[in-house]
């Protein structure tokens, strides 16, 4: 495996042995021969599509349509622009990738660069997309007029939401005439759960779901399912039967109380806040943490593209809820836990650290094994070590040249991570601006000083992930079982 950390360890060990035995110091490894075979890396969408009945099938690889940058370089050298084959294959010259110490960088339109350091030959990187690639943006006044039959009320759909599958959306509604059990859904106002807004196709499915809120829980009390006709305008009317059921999900937290773990409070963050959700995942073979934080839903970490029918404080007694029978059969019943805590930079933004766990399929036993980053430090080329896990923010880096080595350790023995993402966040007043994301399977990476502005303040957000067991061999496309994410914001730092 071509990893910087392993290469450095091997070189230092050999040098030490040679000095002991009176030999010359080991020379750096020679460059690969000019006729050595080139590296190949794949970069594709991991796309979830639907069958003719409108239900999800196994994810497929597809071309990414909006790449604006793909390049590779040795560290601290000028990048070389690369091209993708139709199947996403990227050939990297051996002069760049033949030895440890190189990086692949790609960027999608509207996104920040993502950098993968020392990927293995044959690595497959993926970007998730739930639903079709080609979409028609919903026209104004398109949507559905939903009038359930057998509705036990007089037009008051309490806290209702409308979900669609295929093109995965969630939206609100307006009421029809007082006294009628009618819901008018504006598709243009719906939120896309993945990708750009789109109009559901004729075999996709829609769900009108009523919710109530009490005793620390928001949960489904009734629903109506319909196959989405054309969305208009004008809005077509559908009259599905109204369903009421009463089922209490069985969800078991582990004895040590995963909800109150102090690992989400490594640097004096405030009280832990936890949320437990139950609903339906489109697929357990897709990445779980794909949606941005949503304070309106009390979720401050990345979260799954899930049709959620119950959301509770973790101290609440779980209620009996209305299950959506077809979704329980055709999708993946799942539990999503989020626990987080925050601290505020002096005069700056709030920094959220936390834990998220997604458990697909019953029995829903909520525990975790993902590692949290701890003992975070930056090391300059002159050997100066900067502690980013100390007592205060605003640490000033030394004025050395060359790249910085970021390293960290798991917060407890036995914890693990299939891979890590490190987001470089620039502090701009009371907001955070994401500048770059680094991906690695090792607890270390290099940061080029050219990616930092003198005088600016930065925060490194380190996230560990469980759920891609083959990532260490370069396979980021195979996903399965429970998925976990840890998030730790290290101390802020600045260049002199």
Phi, psi and omega per residue, in radians:
X1 nan 2.397 -3.066
X2 -1.692 1.543 3.138
X3 -2.135 2.434 -3.135
X4 -1.013 -0.796 -3.063
X5 -1.034 -0.739 -3.134
X6 -1.189 -0.697 3.135
X7 -1.087 -0.759 3.136
X8 -1.130 -0.711 -3.139
X9 -1.104 -0.802 -3.117
X10 -1.096 -0.761 -3.111
X11 -1.101 -0.782 -3.116
X12 -1.160 -0.646 3.142
X13 -1.137 -0.772 -3.133
X14 -1.130 -0.729 3.139
X15 -1.068 -0.753 3.137
X16 -1.072 -0.748 3.141
X17 -1.114 -0.719 -3.119
X18 -1.111 -0.693 3.127
X19 -1.135 -0.689 3.128
X20 -1.062 -0.726 -3.063
X21 -1.619 0.193 3.039
X22 1.346 0.362 -3.140
X23 -1.695 2.936 3.069
X24 -1.185 2.690 3.084
X25 -1.097 2.555 -3.131
X26 -1.146 2.366 3.098
X27 -1.435 2.697 3.073
X28 -1.022 2.655 3.131
X29 -1.072 2.430 3.133
X30 -1.205 2.732 3.101
X31 -1.155 2.734 -3.140
X32 -1.150 2.662 3.110
X33 -1.104 2.699 -3.061
X34 -1.092 -0.472 -3.109
X35 -1.667 0.229 3.096
X36 -1.148 2.555 -3.114
X37 -1.141 2.528 3.134
X38 -1.271 2.721 3.014
X39 -1.299 2.730 2.999
X40 -2.409 2.302 3.086
X41 -2.236 2.521 3.080
X42 -1.882 2.489 3.096
X43 -2.390 1.962 -3.061
X44 -2.458 2.932 2.843
X45 -1.262 2.598 2.833
X46 -1.888 1.790 -2.922
X47 -1.905 2.310 3.077
X48 -1.746 2.023 3.130
X49 -1.947 -3.136 -3.078
X50 -2.148 2.750 3.067
X51 -1.516 -3.033 -3.074
X52 -1.176 -0.280 3.105
X53 -1.618 -0.029 3.076
X54 1.564 0.232 -3.126
X55 -1.925 2.671 -3.045
X56 -1.144 2.573 3.024
X57 -2.065 -3.128 -3.096
X58 -1.050 2.464 3.137
X59 -1.059 2.637 3.129
X60 -2.198 2.814 3.003
X61 -1.535 2.449 3.128
X62 -2.573 2.784 -3.123
X63 -1.203 2.490 3.057
X64 -1.466 2.117 -2.985
X65 -1.461 -0.262 -2.927
X66 -2.159 0.554 3.079
X67 -1.249 2.305 3.093
X68 -1.987 -0.134 3.137
X69 -2.710 2.280 2.927
X70 -2.467 2.041 -3.091
X71 -2.620 2.811 3.124
X72 -2.431 2.696 3.131
X73 -2.826 2.774 2.823
X74 -1.260 2.679 3.103
X75 -1.029 2.375 3.093
X76 1.151 0.381 3.036
X77 -2.150 2.816 -3.108
X78 -1.117 2.460 -3.112
X79 -1.351 2.717 3.039
X80 -1.947 2.209 3.114
X81 -1.280 2.340 -3.109
X82 -2.030 2.837 3.108
X83 -2.085 2.721 3.127
X84 -1.815 2.404 2.943
X85 -1.306 2.876 3.133
X86 -0.953 -0.502 3.134
X87 -1.568 0.160 3.122
X88 1.515 0.091 -3.115
X89 -1.299 2.327 3.114
X90 -2.091 2.104 3.082
X91 -1.590 2.194 -3.124
X92 -1.947 2.174 -3.132
X93 -0.971 2.451 -3.136
X94 -1.067 -0.510 3.127
X95 -1.093 -0.382 3.078
X96 -1.644 -0.875 -2.946
X97 -1.760 0.049 -3.045
X98 -1.279 -0.264 3.125
X99 -2.378 2.786 3.034
X100 -1.019 2.638 3.122
X101 1.902 0.550 3.115
X102 -2.303 2.927 -3.117
X103 -2.528 2.536 3.032
X104 -1.891 2.280 -3.120
X105 -2.195 2.288 3.013
X106 -2.351 2.783 -3.105
X107 -2.589 2.345 3.037
X108 -1.725 2.741 3.134
X109 -1.012 2.288 3.124
X110 1.387 0.028 -3.118
X111 -2.057 2.943 3.096
X112 -1.549 2.810 3.084
X113 -1.089 2.517 3.018
X114 -2.023 2.263 -3.037
X115 -2.078 2.202 3.104
X116 -1.979 2.154 -3.041
X117 -1.751 2.245 3.138
X118 0.888 0.860 3.050
X119 -1.131 2.631 3.133
X120 -1.322 2.726 3.008
X121 -1.047 2.261 -3.111
X122 1.575 0.038 3.114
X123 -0.984 2.427 3.080
X124 -2.077 1.922 3.103
X125 -1.733 2.526 -3.077
X126 -2.347 2.650 2.991
X127 -2.087 2.198 -3.030
X128 -1.386 2.540 2.987
X129 -2.539 2.096 3.044
X130 -1.634 2.029 3.100
X131 1.855 -3.092 -3.037
X132 -1.237 2.694 3.089
X133 -1.360 -0.778 3.109
X134 -1.530 2.132 -3.083
X135 -2.339 2.597 3.039
X136 -1.807 2.109 3.139
X137 -1.091 2.385 -3.090
X138 -1.074 2.206 3.079
X139 -1.188 2.795 3.028
X140 -1.055 2.449 3.132
X141 1.197 0.331 3.024
X142 -1.656 2.800 -3.123
X143 2.535 -2.513 -3.062
X144 -2.516 2.499 2.926
X145 -1.789 1.959 -2.972
X146 -1.906 2.029 3.122
X147 -2.140 1.606 -3.083
X148 -1.153 2.486 3.017
X149 -1.555 2.494 3.140
X150 1.336 0.332 3.137
X151 -1.260 2.213 -3.036
X152 -1.508 0.916 -3.131
X153 -2.787 -3.001 -3.104
X154 -2.165 0.871 3.028
X155 1.665 0.072 -3.093
X156 -1.782 1.517 3.071
X157 -1.404 1.644 -2.990
X158 -1.166 2.080 3.043
X159 0.950 0.598 -2.989
X160 -1.272 2.647 3.006
X161 -2.275 2.705 3.065
X162 -2.074 2.180 3.111
X163 -1.955 2.577 2.974
X164 -2.245 2.623 3.090
X165 -1.899 3.030 -3.080
X166 1.401 -1.329 2.768
X167 -1.636 1.873 -2.907
X168 -1.488 1.965 -3.103
X169 -2.377 2.845 3.012
X170 -2.452 2.313 -3.106
X171 -2.640 2.955 3.113
X172 -1.726 -2.782 -3.009
X173 -2.784 2.992 2.883
X174 -2.093 2.847 -3.128
X175 -1.568 2.708 3.008
X176 -1.449 -2.655 3.131
X177 -1.097 2.400 3.117
X178 -0.951 2.316 -3.127
X179 1.682 -0.113 3.090
X180 -1.912 2.438 3.120
X181 -1.421 0.980 -3.011
X182 -1.943 2.406 3.079
X183 -2.143 2.246 3.119
X184 -1.873 1.994 -3.047
X185 -1.813 2.109 3.086
X186 -1.597 1.877 -3.068
X187 -1.145 -0.568 -3.123
X188 -1.143 -0.347 3.134
X189 -1.619 -0.066 -3.103
X190 -1.260 2.694 3.101
X191 -1.684 2.263 3.058
X192 -1.335 2.312 3.087
X193 -1.428 -0.211 3.113
X194 -2.885 2.265 3.091
X195 1.322 -3.043 -3.108
X196 -1.223 2.827 3.090
X197 -1.017 2.598 -3.137
X198 -2.676 2.940 3.108
X199 -1.799 2.165 3.126
X200 -1.001 2.587 3.134
X201 -1.458 3.058 -3.040
X202 -1.213 -0.245 3.090
X203 -1.893 0.074 3.088
X204 -1.301 2.975 -3.048
X205 -2.088 2.523 3.076
X206 -2.127 2.647 -3.110
X207 -2.435 2.153 2.956
X208 -1.670 2.153 -3.052
X209 -2.244 2.181 3.024
X210 -1.526 2.501 3.132
X211 -2.223 2.679 2.952
X212 -2.269 2.759 -3.140
X213 -2.210 2.129 3.063
X214 -2.873 2.635 3.082
X215 0.943 0.697 3.079
X216 1.388 0.184 -3.125
X217 -2.272 2.533 2.938
X218 -2.042 2.146 -3.003
X219 -2.609 2.793 -3.090
X220 -1.288 2.392 3.086
X221 -2.039 -0.186 3.140
X222 -3.111 2.818 -3.083
X223 -2.776 2.850 3.054
X224 -2.466 2.316 -3.118
X225 -1.909 2.460 3.075
X226 -2.516 2.635 2.986
X227 -1.440 2.254 -2.990
X228 -1.225 2.057 3.007
X229 -1.379 -3.028 2.978
X230 -0.980 2.502 -3.004
X231 -1.554 0.038 -3.132
X232 1.416 -2.781 0.127
X233 -1.362 2.793 -0.110
X234 -1.257 2.891 -3.103
X235 -1.185 2.223 3.053
X236 -1.250 2.684 3.110
X237 -1.749 2.354 3.072
X238 -2.158 2.580 -3.060
X239 -2.287 1.149 -3.119
X240 -1.343 2.754 3.097
X241 -1.262 2.528 3.113
X242 -1.513 2.371 -3.080
X243 -2.098 2.313 2.954
X244 -2.138 2.251 3.044
X245 -2.396 2.955 -3.121
X246 -2.473 1.754 -3.117
X247 -2.279 2.382 3.083
X248 -1.858 1.985 3.116
X249 -1.104 2.516 3.084
X250 -1.698 1.918 -3.083
X251 -2.220 2.167 -3.012
X252 -2.069 1.915 2.995
X253 -1.347 2.676 3.136
X254 -1.271 2.869 -2.976
X255 -1.129 -0.571 -3.077
X256 -1.363 0.081 3.032
X257 1.163 1.400 3.123
X258 -1.007 -0.447 -3.054
X259 -1.225 -0.384 -3.044
X260 -1.998 0.400 -3.122
X261 -1.030 2.343 3.138
X262 -1.383 -0.084 3.109
X263 -1.139 -0.335 3.084
X264 -1.504 0.074 3.114
X265 -2.205 0.945 -3.026
X266 -1.298 -0.387 -3.019
X267 -2.249 0.714 3.065
X268 1.389 0.426 3.102
X269 -1.132 2.784 -3.084
X270 -1.321 -3.000 -3.007
X271 -0.950 2.434 3.126
X272 -1.219 2.321 3.039
X273 -1.982 2.317 -3.077
X274 -2.246 2.566 -3.137
X275 -2.409 2.450 3.121
X276 -2.142 2.228 -3.137
X277 -2.120 2.614 3.027
X278 -2.263 2.423 3.130
X279 -3.127 -2.545 -2.994
X280 -2.333 2.157 3.041
X281 -1.480 2.482 3.015
X282 -1.067 -0.578 -3.136
X283 -2.855 2.507 3.041
X284 -1.517 -0.068 -3.141
X285 -1.732 0.222 3.090
X286 -1.981 2.694 3.076
X287 -0.987 2.475 -3.062
X288 -1.497 -0.678 -2.926
X289 -1.753 1.273 -3.002
X290 -1.923 -0.277 -3.126
X291 -1.667 2.525 3.129
X292 -1.199 2.753 3.050
X293 -0.915 2.542 -3.072
X294 -2.399 1.570 -3.129
X295 -0.997 -0.502 3.134
X296 -1.106 -0.426 3.100
X297 -1.810 0.219 -3.128
X298 1.057 0.569 3.107
X299 -2.084 1.985 -3.082
X300 -1.869 0.098 3.017
X301 -2.041 2.914 3.009
X302 -1.031 2.524 -2.987
X303 -2.483 2.925 -3.001
X304 -1.411 2.714 2.991
X305 -1.364 1.411 -2.980
X306 -2.164 2.452 2.976
X307 -1.433 1.797 -3.003
X308 -1.624 2.186 3.127
X309 -2.024 0.000 3.025
X310 -2.648 2.301 3.083
X311 -2.412 2.103 -3.005
X312 -2.334 2.608 2.828
X313 -1.064 2.539 -3.084
X314 -1.263 -0.157 3.062
X315 -1.567 -0.117 -3.048
X316 -1.392 2.672 2.967
X317 -1.362 2.216 -3.056
X318 -1.179 2.317 -3.100
X319 -1.523 2.951 2.906
X320 -1.368 2.322 -3.029
X321 -2.194 2.861 3.035
X322 -1.496 1.973 3.068
X323 -1.403 2.615 3.030
X324 -1.751 1.759 -2.897
X325 -1.020 -0.771 -3.088
X326 -1.189 -0.604 3.109
X327 -1.224 -0.637 3.093
X328 -1.116 -0.528 -3.130
X329 -1.474 -0.787 -2.987
X330 -1.604 -0.429 3.093
X331 -1.845 -2.799 -3.061
X332 -2.082 1.874 3.046
X333 -1.008 2.403 -3.032
X334 -2.675 2.728 3.033
X335 -2.022 2.392 3.102
X336 -2.153 2.144 3.070
X337 -1.931 2.404 2.988
X338 -2.327 2.234 3.013
X339 -2.198 2.314 -3.109
X340 -2.566 2.800 3.034
X341 -2.517 2.788 -3.047
X342 -2.420 2.756 2.964
X343 -2.369 2.793 -3.091
X344 -2.022 2.222 3.023
X345 -1.138 2.494 3.122
X346 -0.946 2.014 -3.125
X347 1.200 0.223 -3.043
X348 -2.216 -2.711 -3.049
X349 -1.423 2.969 3.019
X350 -1.490 2.395 3.117
X351 -1.969 2.159 -3.041
X352 -1.877 2.173 2.978
X353 -1.951 2.674 -3.092
X354 -3.137 -3.026 -3.108
X355 -2.333 2.371 3.021
X356 -2.314 2.415 -3.127
X357 -2.355 2.334 3.032
X358 -2.105 2.116 -3.124
X359 -1.959 1.893 3.111
X360 -1.511 2.472 3.054
X361 1.202 2.391 3.052
X362 -1.224 2.738 0.063
X363 -1.350 2.459 -3.055
X364 -1.595 1.473 3.059
X365 -1.709 1.994 -3.029
X366 -1.649 1.892 2.989
X367 -2.522 -3.020 3.140
X368 -2.716 2.709 3.069
X369 -2.301 -0.035 -3.070
X370 -1.128 2.470 3.130
X371 -1.393 2.476 2.946
X372 -1.714 2.460 3.095
X373 -1.222 2.385 3.109
X374 -2.495 2.942 3.120
X375 0.888 0.802 -3.090
X376 -1.309 2.336 3.139
X377 -2.629 2.700 3.022
X378 -1.956 2.369 3.117
X379 -2.106 2.191 3.122
X380 -1.434 2.916 -3.099
X381 -1.156 -0.367 3.099
X382 -1.512 0.098 3.105
X383 1.614 -0.110 3.112
X384 -1.136 2.266 -3.131
X385 -1.850 2.260 3.121
X386 -1.951 2.085 -3.110
X387 -1.420 2.048 3.081
X388 -1.788 0.316 3.094
X389 -2.259 0.483 -3.084
X390 -1.569 -2.664 -2.969
X391 -1.491 -0.339 -3.012
X392 -2.533 2.775 3.069
X393 -1.524 3.066 3.097
X394 1.361 0.493 -3.141
X395 -1.140 2.328 3.136
X396 -1.644 2.247 3.140
X397 -1.365 2.698 3.068
X398 -1.196 2.703 -3.078
X399 -1.525 0.769 3.122
X400 -1.506 3.010 3.078
X401 -1.862 2.995 3.099
X402 1.530 2.990 -3.082
X403 -1.226 2.778 3.054
X404 -1.770 2.440 3.070
X405 -1.759 2.061 3.072
X406 -1.649 2.306 3.110
X407 -2.459 2.758 3.140
X408 -2.741 3.020 -3.129
X409 -2.384 2.670 3.052
X410 -1.070 2.564 -3.058
X411 -1.320 -0.282 3.124
X412 -2.655 2.671 3.132
X413 -1.081 2.488 3.079
X414 1.535 -0.252 3.102
X415 -1.278 2.704 -3.043
X416 -2.530 2.848 3.021
X417 -2.576 2.283 3.091
X418 -1.207 -0.605 3.045
X419 -2.812 2.982 -3.114
X420 -2.238 2.575 2.917
X421 -2.111 2.363 3.091
X422 -2.124 2.049 3.117
X423 -1.687 2.248 3.045
X424 -1.569 1.973 -3.062
X425 -1.965 2.227 3.079
X426 -1.693 2.318 3.132
X427 -1.415 2.153 3.117
X428 -2.233 1.558 -3.073
X429 1.169 -2.091 3.135
X430 -1.773 0.276 3.131
X431 -2.145 2.870 3.065
X432 -2.017 2.312 3.126
X433 -1.952 2.031 3.114
X434 -1.279 2.208 -3.094
X435 -1.828 -0.570 -3.015
X436 -2.910 2.671 3.049
X437 -2.220 2.236 3.105
X438 -1.827 2.464 3.135
X439 -2.150 2.312 -3.120
X440 -2.690 2.678 3.010
X441 -1.724 -0.015 -3.130
X442 -1.916 2.689 3.127
X443 -1.440 0.775 3.075
X444 -2.871 2.732 3.061
X445 -2.856 3.001 3.118
X446 -1.922 2.517 3.093
X447 -2.134 2.142 3.119
X448 -1.313 2.368 3.110
X449 -1.121 -0.397 3.121
X450 -1.161 -0.265 3.110
X451 -1.545 0.018 -3.119
X452 -2.062 2.484 3.109
X453 -1.734 2.332 3.101
X454 -1.014 2.333 3.110
X455 1.519 -0.274 -3.132
X456 -1.429 2.649 3.096
X457 -1.776 2.416 -3.082
X458 -2.274 2.729 3.003
X459 -2.274 2.418 3.035
X460 -1.800 2.099 3.093
X461 -1.743 1.993 -3.073
X462 -1.827 2.126 -3.111
X463 -2.109 2.206 3.034
X464 -1.761 2.565 -3.069
X465 -2.289 2.467 2.985
X466 -2.142 2.418 3.140
X467 2.378 -0.115 3.063
X468 -2.200 1.384 -2.968
X469 -1.118 -0.370 -3.103
X470 -1.744 0.196 -3.112
X471 -1.047 -0.615 -3.112
X472 -1.100 -0.387 3.078
X473 -1.681 0.098 3.098
X474 1.735 -0.036 -3.103
X475 -1.645 1.716 3.075
X476 -1.672 0.015 -3.061
X477 -1.630 -0.335 -3.115
X478 -1.620 2.068 -3.048
X479 -2.262 2.422 3.135
X480 -2.934 2.735 3.104
X481 1.289 -2.818 3.136
X482 -1.178 2.568 3.094
X483 -2.121 2.437 -3.073
X484 -2.353 2.638 3.115
X485 -2.502 2.253 2.982
X486 -1.892 2.564 3.141
X487 -2.348 2.190 3.082
X488 -2.326 2.230 3.030
X489 -1.709 2.021 -3.135
X490 -1.293 3.087 3.093
X491 -1.098 2.542 3.104
X492 -1.270 2.733 3.138
X493 -2.536 2.901 3.102
X494 -2.573 2.695 3.008
X495 -1.404 2.614 3.111
X496 -1.190 nan nan
